[in-house]
Amino acid sequence: MKNSNESSIFPPDETQIIDKKAKLKHKRYDFISGTIILTDKALYFKSLKGSLSDEPLRIKLENIHVLRKSKSIKLVSNRLFISDNQGDEFIFAVAGRNELLDKIETQMNA
């Protein structure tokens, strides 16, 4: 899917692969709701309006150092842990995590 939306959060030279509803861990028990979007070059998180941050998060695929799945509350298989080369860590709770993880891995190995 080409980026044809002028208000899109990613540059026009990037192609969107998939998007999923997600929550980004902000503090110990605080999550920010939004959408996680995978393009051919980066992973984006856009929070819902009225959330703590209106600025989208961008993680370049080439900078991802650690990518692993885990469980929320040791029961629900929906967590995605990402660490980049700068040492920043991001924890997402993602609906459809396995599909997203497969597509991220495919893009990183492309």
C-alpha positions as CSV (number, residue, x, y, z in Angstrom):
1,M,0.0,0.0,0.0
2,K,1.6,3.3,-1.1
3,N,1.6,6.3,1.2
4,S,-1.0,8.5,-0.5
5,N,-2.3,10.3,2.6
6,E,-0.7,13.7,3.0
7,S,-1.2,13.7,6.8
8,S,0.5,10.4,7.1
9,I,3.2,10.0,9.7
10,F,5.8,8.5,7.4
11,P,7.6,9.9,4.4
12,P,6.2,9.5,0.9
13,D,9.1,7.3,-0.2
14,E,8.1,4.6,2.4
15,T,5.6,1.9,1.7
16,Q,3.2,0.8,4.4
17,I,3.3,-3.0,5.0
18,I,0.8,-3.5,8.0
19,D,-0.8,-1.6,10.8
20,K,-2.1,-3.0,14.1
21,K,-3.8,-1.5,17.2
22,A,-1.3,-1.4,20.0
23,K,-0.4,0.1,23.4
24,L,3.0,1.5,24.1
25,K,4.3,1.0,27.7
26,H,4.9,4.5,29.1
27,K,5.5,3.8,32.8
28,R,5.3,0.7,35.0
29,Y,1.5,0.3,34.6
30,D,0.7,3.1,32.2
31,F,0.2,2.4,28.5
32,I,-0.5,4.8,25.6
33,S,-3.1,3.5,23.1
34,G,-2.5,3.9,19.4
35,T,-1.5,2.2,16.2
36,I,1.8,0.6,15.3
37,I,2.6,0.9,11.6
38,L,5.3,-1.1,9.7
39,T,6.8,0.4,6.6
40,D,9.6,-1.0,4.4
41,K,12.1,1.2,6.3
42,A,10.8,1.8,9.9
43,L,8.3,1.0,12.6
44,Y,6.0,3.8,13.7
45,F,3.7,4.3,16.7
46,K,1.0,6.9,16.5
47,S,-0.9,7.5,19.7
48,L,-4.6,8.3,19.8
49,K,-5.5,12.0,20.0
50,G,-5.6,13.2,23.5
51,S,-2.8,10.8,24.6
52,L,0.3,11.9,26.4
53,S,2.2,12.4,23.1
54,D,1.0,13.6,19.8
55,E,4.5,13.1,18.2
56,P,4.8,9.7,16.4
57,L,7.5,7.4,17.5
58,R,9.9,6.2,14.7
59,I,12.2,3.2,15.0
60,K,14.3,2.5,11.9
61,L,14.4,-1.2,11.1
62,E,18.2,-1.0,10.6
63,N,18.6,0.3,14.2
64,I,16.6,-2.5,15.8
65,H,19.0,-4.5,18.0
66,V,16.6,-6.8,19.9
67,L,13.2,-8.0,18.8
68,R,11.4,-10.5,20.9
69,K,7.9,-11.5,22.0
70,S,6.7,-12.0,25.5
71,K,3.5,-12.3,27.5
72,S,1.4,-9.8,29.4
73,I,0.7,-10.8,33.0
74,K,2.3,-14.2,32.1
75,L,-0.9,-15.2,30.3
76,V,-1.6,-13.1,27.2
77,S,0.7,-13.6,24.2
78,N,0.6,-10.0,23.0
79,R,3.8,-8.3,24.1
80,L,6.5,-7.2,21.7
81,F,9.9,-6.0,23.1
82,I,12.1,-3.8,20.9
83,S,15.5,-2.4,21.7
84,D,17.5,-0.2,19.3
85,N,21.2,0.4,18.8
86,Q,21.0,3.6,21.0
87,G,19.8,1.5,24.0
88,D,16.2,2.7,23.9
89,E,13.7,0.0,24.9
90,F,10.1,-0.1,23.8
91,I,7.4,-2.5,25.0
92,F,4.2,-2.8,23.0
93,A,1.0,-4.8,23.7
94,V,-0.2,-5.6,20.1
95,A,-3.3,-7.2,18.8
96,G,-2.1,-9.7,16.2
97,R,1.5,-9.7,17.5
98,N,2.7,-12.8,15.7
99,E,1.7,-11.5,12.3
100,L,3.4,-8.2,13.0
101,L,6.5,-9.8,14.3
102,D,6.7,-12.1,11.2
103,K,6.4,-9.1,8.9
104,I,9.0,-7.0,10.8
105,E,11.5,-9.9,10.6
106,T,10.8,-10.3,6.9
107,Q,11.5,-6.6,6.3
108,M,14.6,-6.7,8.4
109,N,16.0,-9.6,6.4
110,A,15.0,-8.1,3.0
